[in-house]
Amino acid sequence: MHISYTTFQIIQTRLKQIIFIFFYLWVFVSTASAVVPPGQPSTGPGGAEYSHDKVISNFYGFGPRSYYLFEPDEPKPETAPLIFFYMVSME
């Protein structure tokens, strides 16, 4: 059986493409399964431990002069820090 040089080049190129695709897929699958997000911390920012069992949410104002106020409750503190969220509408 005789294969011309051009046919041999085509077969060689196709084999290289197939090997490259399988290698790429192997790398993609092996690295994708290894990525795991961190678990939730027990304390601190984003932690599972809460100082209060309940939060009261109120909405005040109208339109661009409106805001939400979130207050800790159960147990309700005498004072609490104020955190201000400024929302801008791009309408």
N, C-alpha and C positions, 0 to 999 in steps of 0.2 A: 504494500500500500504506500503510495507516494502522496505527501502533503506539500503543497506549494508553500513558498516562504511567506507570501501574503496571508494565506489561510492560517499558517502558524502564528503570525503576528496578531491576527484577529483573536485567535483562541487564547494566546498569552495575555492580551489586553483584557479580555473578558474575565479570565481567571484572576487577574490582579484586581479588577473591579469587584468581583464576588468576594475575594479575600478581604479587601478593604471594607466592604459593607458589613461582613460578619464580624470583623475586628471592631469596627465602630459600634455596632449593636452590642457586642459583648462588653465593651468599656462602658457604654451608656447604661446598660442594665445592671452591671456590677456596682457602679458608683451610685446609681439612683436608689438602690435598695439599702445602701449603707448610710444614707442621710436620715437622721432622726432628730426632731426638734427637742430642745431641752424640756424637762418636766417643770411643772409649776413649783416655785419655791414655797416652803412652808411659812416663811415670814418675809417681811420687807416689801418693797414695791412689787405689785403683781402677785403677792403671796396669798396663800389660802386662809391665813389667819386674819380675821376682821376684828376691829375694836368695837364695832357696833353691829347689832343684828338687823337693823333696819335703816333705810335712807328715805327721807321725805323729799320729793321732787315737786317744785312749783314753777309755773311759767307765768311771767309778768310782762306787761307792756304789749305793744302792737307793732307789727312790721319791723322796720330796721332798728327800732328802739326797744325790742323785746329781749328777754333773757330768761334763762333757767336758773333756779337756785336749788342746790342740793344740800340738805341738812342732815347730819347724823342723828339717829334716834335709837332708843333702846340700848343702852342708857343714853339719855340726852345730856350732852356736856353743857356746862355754864358758858364756856367760850370754845370756839373752834377756829382754825385757820381758814381764811378765805382763798379760794382758788377761782380765778376768773377765766372763763372761756369766751373769747371774742369771736363771733361768727360773722363772716362777711358774705353777703349774697352778691353774685356776679350777674344778676339779671339785668 
